[in-house]
């Protein structure tokens, strides 16, 4: 008799809901599930239904979280990834994992009507599909993909005008940075975003493709690894000696980066005294997540990088 009192569409939603929890290995009993189906309105079972766009968004990607706040949609976020740190409002939101450890059960508990995930999170997308939760796959290749993503997300959530305005402003600001250094010499630069502390082991630097490579170009530098069309290159000391960069810029980011004195860890570079950047004391450290989160703060990253490489007015 209980089943006959439930509307068919409620049963359909419940079946999808039950399947989703079965994937997690924690499916409730049929009796409990049917009771829930009848006891709560459809909006509780299926999440909010709003033709104007999703209003309960979970973002697993720091860049898209920043984009949503920048287009004044931060109030729609109900959950964020483990590594989201900006803006400060994210500190009040539940954490639901990240690229390698998404918490599917917690995501579903937030009743999202859109989940922004990495395009490589195929298994998570499949689980969301099974329970009828829409998703938006995030992909990034170059600096210009940031603006493409901003416009795409804006359209997806019904805020295309705000998103287009933001993307256009970023494009114009980046052009201004490029123009400001256009007449200056372009130093051959090694852009380092990782190495073992206290040594020159496991040095990772930007190759000639990707977000960081484009930033370096806009900031008025030639990439010392520009002929290697990869976003990341593991560099040996022999390669650095051969490439002879005229400037070396290290990026520091993440928890604790600002509480340390990064300049104290530059001593290992002295072992490469024949490298022009070391000989001429042009080894720099820049601290900030804007260098590794390809979102709206990319303009700040470009400005800081350009000022570091071209300090003269």
GUBASE-110074 format. One record per residue (C-alpha): residue number from 1; x, y, z. Coordinates in Angstrom, 3 decimals, always signed. Layout:
N
+-----+----------+----------+----------+
:   n :        u :        v :        w :
+-----+----------+----------+----------+
: NUM :        X :        Y :        Z :
...
+-----+----------+----------+----------+
//
This chain:
313
+-----+----------+----------+----------+
:   n :        u :        v :        w :
+-----+----------+----------+----------+
:   1 :   +0.000 :   +0.000 :   +0.000 :
:   2 :   +2.895 :   +2.328 :   +0.727 :
:   3 :   +4.151 :   +2.092 :   -2.835 :
:   4 :   +0.811 :   +3.012 :   -4.341 :
:   5 :   +0.756 :   +6.278 :   -2.379 :
:   6 :   +4.030 :   +7.460 :   -3.931 :
:   7 :   +3.948 :   +9.310 :   -7.194 :
:   8 :   +5.726 :   +7.554 :  -10.039 :
:   9 :   +8.214 :  +10.351 :  -10.475 :
:  10 :   +9.162 :  +10.094 :   -6.802 :
:  11 :   +9.798 :   +6.389 :   -7.260 :
:  12 :  +11.968 :   +7.070 :  -10.274 :
:  13 :  +14.065 :   +9.545 :   -8.305 :
:  14 :  +14.266 :   +7.167 :   -5.373 :
:  15 :  +15.467 :   +4.342 :   -7.605 :
:  16 :  +18.266 :   +6.535 :   -8.904 :
:  17 :  +19.087 :   +7.667 :   -5.356 :
:  18 :  +19.181 :   +4.073 :   -4.120 :
:  19 :  +21.448 :   +3.064 :   -6.992 :
:  20 :  +23.843 :   +5.880 :   -6.139 :
:  21 :  +24.205 :   +4.749 :   -2.557 :
:  22 :  +24.605 :   +1.163 :   -3.698 :
:  23 :  +27.666 :   +2.299 :   -5.639 :
:  24 :  +29.045 :   +3.529 :   -2.332 :
:  25 :  +28.220 :   +0.254 :   -0.602 :
:  26 :  +25.738 :   +1.799 :   +1.826 :
:  27 :  +22.288 :   +1.382 :   +0.259 :
:  28 :  +19.369 :   +1.724 :   +2.733 :
:  29 :  +16.578 :   -0.791 :   +2.977 :
:  30 :  +13.697 :   -0.628 :   +0.515 :
:  31 :  +11.135 :   +0.051 :   +3.266 :
:  32 :  +13.124 :   +2.958 :   +4.671 :
:  33 :  +13.694 :   +4.344 :   +1.203 :
:  34 :  +10.010 :   +4.205 :   +0.233 :
:  35 :   +9.067 :   +5.879 :   +3.483 :
:  36 :  +11.494 :   +8.701 :   +2.734 :
:  37 :  +10.122 :   +8.961 :   -0.781 :
:  38 :   +6.601 :   +9.586 :   +0.494 :
:  39 :   +7.529 :  +11.690 :   +3.512 :
:  40 :   +9.547 :  +14.391 :   +1.741 :
:  41 :   +8.689 :  +16.679 :   -1.161 :
:  42 :  +10.280 :  +16.183 :   -4.533 :
:  43 :  +12.694 :  +19.078 :   -4.050 :
:  44 :  +14.298 :  +17.258 :   -1.119 :
:  45 :  +14.692 :  +13.993 :   -3.034 :
:  46 :  +15.928 :  +15.430 :   -6.306 :
:  47 :  +17.483 :  +18.709 :   -5.263 :
:  48 :  +16.237 :  +22.176 :   -6.198 :
:  49 :  +14.614 :  +22.582 :   -9.603 :
:  50 :  +15.220 :  +26.056 :  -11.026 :
:  51 :  +14.986 :  +26.938 :  -14.668 :
:  52 :  +17.223 :  +29.978 :  -14.130 :
:  53 :  +20.218 :  +27.736 :  -13.544 :
:  54 :  +21.787 :  +25.590 :  -10.829 :
:  55 :  +21.793 :  +27.035 :   -7.322 :
:  56 :  +23.445 :  +24.252 :   -5.301 :
:  57 :  +26.884 :  +23.909 :   -6.857 :
:  58 :  +29.797 :  +21.780 :   -5.681 :
:  59 :  +33.175 :  +22.746 :   -7.146 :
:  60 :  +36.126 :  +20.389 :   -6.814 :
:  61 :  +38.421 :  +22.720 :   -8.774 :
:  62 :  +40.050 :  +25.762 :   -7.100 :
:  63 :  +40.073 :  +27.695 :  -10.390 :
:  64 :  +36.344 :  +27.275 :  -10.989 :
:  65 :  +35.570 :  +28.108 :   -7.369 :
:  66 :  +37.374 :  +31.422 :   -7.836 :
:  67 :  +35.529 :  +31.981 :  -11.126 :
:  68 :  +32.150 :  +31.453 :   -9.473 :
:  69 :  +32.941 :  +33.999 :   -6.777 :
:  70 :  +34.281 :  +36.439 :   -9.369 :
:  71 :  +30.994 :  +36.370 :  -11.311 :
:  72 :  +29.042 :  +36.826 :   -8.065 :
:  73 :  +27.806 :  +33.247 :   -7.860 :
:  74 :  +29.656 :  +32.328 :   -4.681 :
:  75 :  +26.388 :  +32.153 :   -2.779 :
:  76 :  +25.406 :  +29.186 :   -4.947 :
:  77 :  +28.307 :  +27.070 :   -3.723 :
:  78 :  +27.442 :  +24.410 :   -1.159 :
:  79 :  +30.742 :  +22.517 :   -1.220 :
:  80 :  +34.330 :  +22.993 :   -2.418 :
:  81 :  +37.497 :  +20.975 :   -2.938 :
:  82 :  +40.174 :  +20.207 :   -0.389 :
:  83 :  +42.648 :  +22.706 :   -1.858 :
:  84 :  +40.397 :  +25.735 :   -2.262 :
:  85 :  +41.870 :  +28.687 :   -0.352 :
:  86 :  +40.555 :  +31.778 :   -2.140 :
:  87 :  +38.553 :  +33.863 :   -1.527 :
:  88 :  +38.336 :  +33.649 :   +2.262 :
:  89 :  +34.619 :  +32.800 :   +2.067 :
:  90 :  +35.496 :  +29.243 :   +1.033 :
:  91 :  +36.595 :  +28.549 :   +4.611 :
:  92 :  +32.944 :  +28.284 :   +5.705 :
:  93 :  +32.025 :  +25.686 :   +3.061 :
:  94 :  +32.174 :  +21.878 :   +3.429 :
:  95 :  +35.188 :  +20.152 :   +1.877 :
:  96 :  +34.438 :  +17.225 :   -0.430 :
:  97 :  +37.859 :  +16.004 :   -1.564 :
:  98 :  +39.759 :  +16.826 :   -4.716 :
:  99 :  +41.214 :  +15.378 :   -7.882 :
: 100 :  +42.339 :  +12.048 :   -6.473 :
: 101 :  +40.064 :  +11.669 :   -3.438 :
: 102 :  +36.529 :  +12.949 :   -4.171 :
: 103 :  +34.077 :  +12.041 :   -1.402 :
: 104 :  +31.069 :  +10.918 :   -3.425 :
: 105 :  +28.879 :  +10.266 :   -0.397 :
: 106 :  +29.464 :  +13.737 :   +0.990 :
: 107 :  +28.900 :  +15.343 :   -2.404 :
: 108 :  +25.510 :  +13.629 :   -2.742 :
: 109 :  +24.576 :  +14.567 :   +0.811 :
: 110 :  +24.828 :  +18.242 :   -0.200 :
: 111 :  +22.063 :  +17.668 :   -2.805 :
: 112 :  +23.878 :  +19.528 :   -5.609 :
: 113 :  +22.209 :  +20.431 :   -8.874 :
: 114 :  +25.653 :  +20.840 :  -10.503 :
: 115 :  +29.069 :  +19.379 :   -9.695 :
: 116 :  +32.137 :  +20.955 :  -11.286 :
: 117 :  +34.805 :  +18.285 :  -11.569 :
: 118 :  +38.023 :  +17.602 :  -13.417 :
: 119 :  +37.563 :  +16.150 :  -16.883 :
: 120 :  +39.731 :  +13.204 :  -15.856 :
: 121 :  +37.396 :  +12.206 :  -12.998 :
: 122 :  +35.527 :   +9.739 :  -15.164 :
: 123 :  +34.462 :   +7.424 :  -12.344 :
: 124 :  +32.985 :  +10.267 :  -10.306 :
: 125 :  +31.072 :  +11.540 :  -13.336 :
: 126 :  +29.647 :   +8.065 :  -13.912 :
: 127 :  +28.441 :   +7.879 :  -10.308 :
: 128 :  +26.796 :  +11.278 :  -10.603 :
: 129 :  +25.179 :  +10.287 :  -13.893 :
: 130 :  +23.638 :   +7.239 :  -12.232 :
: 131 :  +21.777 :   +9.399 :   -9.724 :
: 132 :  +20.883 :  +12.132 :  -12.183 :
: 133 :  +23.218 :  +14.845 :  -10.851 :
: 134 :  +24.524 :  +17.100 :  -13.662 :
: 135 :  +28.247 :  +17.742 :  -13.898 :
: 136 :  +30.546 :  +20.193 :  -15.629 :
: 137 :  +33.956 :  +18.829 :  -16.739 :
: 138 :  +36.854 :  +21.233 :  -16.219 :
: 139 :  +39.712 :  +21.177 :  -18.728 :
: 140 :  +42.705 :  +23.483 :  -19.039 :
: 141 :  +45.425 :  +23.707 :  -21.617 :
: 142 :  +46.591 :  +27.273 :  -22.184 :
: 143 :  +46.163 :  +30.666 :  -20.592 :
: 144 :  +43.408 :  +31.475 :  -23.059 :
: 145 :  +41.405 :  +28.467 :  -21.931 :
: 146 :  +40.817 :  +30.367 :  -18.680 :
: 147 :  +38.641 :  +32.895 :  -20.483 :
: 148 :  +36.938 :  +30.116 :  -22.406 :
: 149 :  +36.127 :  +28.373 :  -19.128 :
: 150 :  +34.814 :  +31.577 :  -17.535 :
: 151 :  +32.409 :  +32.151 :  -20.416 :
: 152 :  +31.359 :  +28.510 :  -20.540 :
: 153 :  +30.587 :  +28.293 :  -16.810 :
: 154 :  +28.747 :  +31.591 :  -16.947 :
: 155 :  +26.523 :  +30.279 :  -19.727 :
: 156 :  +25.992 :  +26.996 :  -17.877 :
: 157 :  +24.656 :  +28.703 :  -14.744 :
: 158 :  +22.716 :  +31.483 :  -16.462 :
: 159 :  +25.182 :  +34.343 :  -15.852 :
: 160 :  +26.686 :  +34.709 :  -19.309 :
: 161 :  +26.791 :  +38.522 :  -19.282 :
: 162 :  +28.755 :  +38.695 :  -16.032 :
: 163 :  +31.103 :  +35.960 :  -17.196 :
: 164 :  +31.734 :  +37.567 :  -20.566 :
: 165 :  +32.433 :  +40.911 :  -18.896 :
: 166 :  +34.960 :  +39.292 :  -16.542 :
: 167 :  +36.683 :  +37.367 :  -19.356 :
: 168 :  +36.916 :  +40.487 :  -21.521 :
: 169 :  +38.411 :  +42.499 :  -18.663 :
: 170 :  +41.043 :  +39.813 :  -18.071 :
: 171 :  +41.930 :  +39.700 :  -21.764 :
: 172 :  +42.346 :  +43.473 :  -21.863 :
: 173 :  +44.438 :  +43.506 :  -18.693 :
: 174 :  +46.766 :  +40.796 :  -20.005 :
: 175 :  +47.171 :  +42.748 :  -23.228 :
: 176 :  +48.148 :  +45.785 :  -21.154 :
: 177 :  +50.861 :  +43.779 :  -19.378 :
: 178 :  +52.210 :  +42.552 :  -22.703 :
: 179 :  +52.256 :  +46.054 :  -24.150 :
: 180 :  +54.024 :  +47.484 :  -21.083 :
: 181 :  +57.059 :  +45.216 :  -21.586 :
: 182 :  +56.981 :  +44.945 :  -25.372 :
: 183 :  +59.994 :  +47.212 :  -25.899 :
: 184 :  +62.152 :  +45.637 :  -23.183 :
: 185 :  +64.761 :  +42.889 :  -23.648 :
: 186 :  +63.370 :  +39.387 :  -23.159 :
: 187 :  +65.540 :  +37.414 :  -20.722 :
: 188 :  +65.807 :  +33.661 :  -21.219 :
: 189 :  +63.964 :  +32.484 :  -18.109 :
: 190 :  +63.615 :  +29.208 :  -16.260 :
: 191 :  +60.244 :  +29.146 :  -14.458 :
: 192 :  +60.474 :  +26.631 :  -11.612 :
: 193 :  +57.397 :  +25.461 :   -9.717 :
: 194 :  +58.857 :  +22.622 :   -7.687 :
: 195 :  +62.074 :  +21.114 :   -6.310 :
: 196 :  +63.298 :  +19.291 :   -3.239 :
: 197 :  +63.917 :  +21.733 :   -0.363 :
: 198 :  +67.581 :  +22.496 :   +0.191 :
: 199 :  +68.773 :  +20.933 :   -3.060 :
: 200 :  +68.508 :  +21.017 :   -6.841 :
: 201 :  +66.973 :  +17.544 :   -7.033 :
: 202 :  +63.626 :  +16.963 :   -8.722 :
: 203 :  +63.467 :  +20.409 :  -10.264 :
: 204 :  +60.206 :  +20.839 :  -12.193 :
: 205 :  +59.845 :  +23.768 :  -14.562 :
: 206 :  +57.481 :  +25.064 :  -17.202 :
: 207 :  +57.968 :  +23.731 :  -20.709 :
: 208 :  +56.780 :  +25.523 :  -23.816 :
: 209 :  +53.101 :  +24.618 :  -23.551 :
: 210 :  +50.451 :  +25.567 :  -21.056 :
: 211 :  +49.224 :  +28.218 :  -18.696 :
: 212 :  +52.620 :  +29.054 :  -17.153 :
: 213 :  +54.389 :  +29.162 :  -20.511 :
: 214 :  +51.847 :  +31.713 :  -21.753 :
: 215 :  +52.268 :  +33.771 :  -18.576 :
: 216 :  +56.012 :  +33.898 :  -19.106 :
: 217 :  +55.532 :  +35.079 :  -22.678 :
: 218 :  +53.126 :  +37.860 :  -21.668 :
: 219 :  +55.502 :  +38.972 :  -18.901 :
: 220 :  +58.195 :  +39.647 :  -21.508 :
: 221 :  +60.488 :  +36.617 :  -21.290 :
: 222 :  +61.694 :  +33.797 :  -23.497 :
: 223 :  +61.181 :  +30.385 :  -21.957 :
: 224 :  +64.482 :  +28.545 :  -21.422 :
: 225 :  +62.564 :  +25.315 :  -22.137 :
: 226 :  +60.288 :  +26.755 :  -24.793 :
: 227 :  +61.180 :  +24.124 :  -27.382 :
: 228 :  +59.868 :  +21.318 :  -25.139 :
: 229 :  +56.125 :  +21.407 :  -25.746 :
: 230 :  +55.006 :  +20.142 :  -22.364 :
: 231 :  +53.482 :  +21.957 :  -19.372 :
: 232 :  +55.999 :  +20.370 :  -17.000 :
: 233 :  +59.612 :  +19.313 :  -17.483 :
: 234 :  +61.812 :  +17.615 :  -14.899 :
: 235 :  +65.133 :  +19.401 :  -15.245 :
: 236 :  +68.585 :  +18.103 :  -14.352 :
: 237 :  +71.443 :  +20.371 :  -13.312 :
: 238 :  +73.191 :  +19.392 :  -16.551 :
: 239 :  +70.233 :  +20.689 :  -18.541 :
: 240 :  +70.245 :  +23.966 :  -16.618 :
: 241 :  +73.964 :  +24.374 :  -17.297 :
: 242 :  +73.362 :  +23.716 :  -20.985 :
: 243 :  +70.337 :  +26.009 :  -21.313 :
: 244 :  +72.092 :  +28.867 :  -19.456 :
: 245 :  +69.005 :  +30.832 :  -18.331 :
: 246 :  +69.484 :  +34.541 :  -17.762 :
: 247 :  +66.815 :  +34.571 :  -15.053 :
: 248 :  +65.378 :  +31.910 :  -12.759 :
: 249 :  +61.990 :  +32.414 :  -11.123 :
: 250 :  +60.797 :  +30.013 :   -8.448 :
: 251 :  +57.115 :  +29.853 :   -7.564 :
: 252 :  +56.049 :  +29.052 :   -3.998 :
: 253 :  +52.449 :  +28.328 :   -3.113 :
: 254 :  +50.169 :  +26.344 :   -0.859 :
: 255 :  +49.765 :  +26.141 :   +2.897 :
: 256 :  +52.622 :  +27.692 :   +4.789 :
: 257 :  +54.297 :  +29.304 :   +1.765 :
: 258 :  +53.887 :  +32.814 :   +3.147 :
: 259 :  +55.024 :  +31.906 :   +6.660 :
: 260 :  +58.515 :  +30.953 :   +5.479 :
: 261 :  +61.402 :  +33.045 :   +4.207 :
: 262 :  +61.741 :  +31.608 :   +0.688 :
: 263 :  +64.959 :  +33.492 :   -0.046 :
: 264 :  +66.766 :  +31.354 :   +2.535 :
: 265 :  +66.299 :  +28.307 :   +0.303 :
: 266 :  +68.050 :  +29.809 :   -2.730 :
: 267 :  +71.540 :  +28.774 :   -1.625 :
: 268 :  +71.556 :  +25.515 :   -3.688 :
: 269 :  +71.585 :  +27.586 :   -6.880 :
: 270 :  +75.074 :  +28.824 :   -5.964 :
: 271 :  +76.401 :  +25.451 :   -7.095 :
: 272 :  +75.652 :  +26.572 :  -10.674 :
: 273 :  +77.770 :  +29.724 :  -10.572 :
: 274 :  +78.485 :  +29.593 :  -14.303 :
: 275 :  +74.791 :  +29.996 :  -15.165 :
: 276 :  +74.142 :  +33.665 :  -16.085 :
: 277 :  +71.073 :  +33.917 :  -13.815 :
: 278 :  +73.114 :  +32.788 :  -10.810 :
: 279 :  +76.227 :  +34.769 :  -11.702 :
: 280 :  +74.200 :  +37.971 :  -12.130 :
: 281 :  +72.065 :  +37.350 :   -9.049 :
: 282 :  +68.842 :  +37.077 :  -11.025 :
: 283 :  +67.287 :  +34.195 :   -9.096 :
: 284 :  +63.898 :  +35.215 :   -7.743 :
: 285 :  +61.112 :  +33.791 :   -5.595 :
: 286 :  +57.449 :  +34.672 :   -6.062 :
: 287 :  +54.939 :  +33.502 :   -3.457 :
: 288 :  +51.226 :  +33.107 :   -4.172 :
: 289 :  +48.596 :  +30.637 :   -5.311 :
: 290 :  +47.673 :  +32.906 :   -8.231 :
: 291 :  +50.635 :  +31.411 :  -10.107 :
: 292 :  +49.245 :  +27.889 :   -9.975 :
: 293 :  +45.468 :  +28.444 :   -9.894 :
: 294 :  +44.466 :  +29.364 :  -13.454 :
: 295 :  +41.553 :  +31.604 :  -12.609 :
: 296 :  +40.630 :  +35.306 :  -12.428 :
: 297 :  +43.807 :  +36.227 :  -10.505 :
: 298 :  +45.929 :  +35.405 :  -13.543 :
: 299 :  +46.268 :  +39.137 :  -14.219 :
: 300 :  +47.931 :  +39.626 :  -10.833 :
: 301 :  +50.282 :  +36.740 :  -11.620 :
: 302 :  +51.251 :  +38.271 :  -14.974 :
: 303 :  +51.816 :  +41.706 :  -13.440 :
: 304 :  +54.022 :  +40.355 :  -10.644 :
: 305 :  +56.048 :  +38.213 :  -13.029 :
: 306 :  +56.564 :  +41.136 :  -15.439 :
: 307 :  +57.634 :  +43.458 :  -12.609 :
: 308 :  +60.123 :  +40.868 :  -11.340 :
: 309 :  +61.739 :  +40.358 :  -14.754 :
: 310 :  +61.569 :  +44.047 :  -15.712 :
: 311 :  +61.978 :  +46.034 :  -12.470 :
: 312 :  +62.903 :  +49.307 :  -14.193 :
: 313 :  +59.981 :  +51.674 :  -14.913 :
+-----+----------+----------+----------+
//
